[in-house]
Amino acid sequence: MDIGFIVVNALTLACIYGTIAIGISLTWSSLGLVNMAYGFIFALSGYGAWLASIHLAPFPPLVMAAGILTGAIGGVFVCLVAFIPVHDKPNFPIRALIATLAISLAGNQVLLWMFGPRAKSLPQLFGRGKVDLFGVVLTADKIGASLSAIVLLSLILLWMRSSRRGLEIRAMMMNPHAAAIVGIGVRRTAISVMALTGALAGLAAVLLAQTYYVAPFSGITPMVKGLSIALVGGLGSVPGAVIGAVLLGFNEALTSSLLGGQYVLITQFLLIIVILLFRPRGIAGILDKAREA
């Protein structure tokens, strides 16, 4: 068993899936919404990046920017359709959950109709180089994916700490009722949150497409893994999502190496069950009993 290879794979997967998990946690903690449309946003972003590589230029920064922008647009669409019309209605969490799930199912079918069932591939964004670090071979795609995710997340966290809109989002995460009382608009903030988290899903789509290609239903498994990470870390906790991403990243890397990729979801859900038995709200959860946006 190559420990170095497993560690590198685990950290790479943690960086990619962690972006989705952080998006899910941000959406829940600020809006009280569990967004089940991330699978659709993920696949849509992959096709946005693919179209940019075909019709514009296979220039890596352009392809990545197209995927991120498409994800942000997809997030705003979900906000306009599944959040704003129902956020002040009774049973909002259930209504929004069903609405986002419906968007995901219908959206995947639309992508299947538009692009067909055949998978599309993106150009190599980070080249084909390799680096030998203390006997561990690091490929360019793993280095690029990890650094891209870390840089974008760092920029987002910095923006949330320093900008007015970022501070509004943080206020919504801490106490949505108090934020509304002091004049922070729920709908305006929701659009920012959904665009931001959609962009994170778009980045994850571009990074994972280097290995798994782009297909109409390619976002389902990443969405399940992102939601699993968010639940393990504690739905609503960004630090918890980071810890959960590392744990499930190591679980996937170890399972793939020792048992095979077909057992990843089995061991993942067993690990989730064990953690939630001892920590029902996750590792660092702030899951509320009730939320009203």
Secondary structure, DSSP 4 states (H G I P E B T S, - for coil): --HHHHHHHHHHHHHHHHHHHHHHHHHHHHH----TTHHHHHHHHHHHHHHHHHHT---HHHHHHHHHHHHHHHHHHHIIIIITTTTTSTTHHHHHHHHHHHHHHHHHHHHHHHH-SS-B----SS-S-EEEETTEEEEHHHHHHHHHHHHHHHHHHHHHHHSHHHHHHHHHHH-HHHHHHTT--HHHHHHHHHHHHHHHHHHHHHHHHHHH-B-TTTTHHHHHHHHHHHHHH-TT-HHHHHHHHHHHHHHHHHHHHHT-GGGHHHHHHHHHHHHHHH-TT-TT----S----
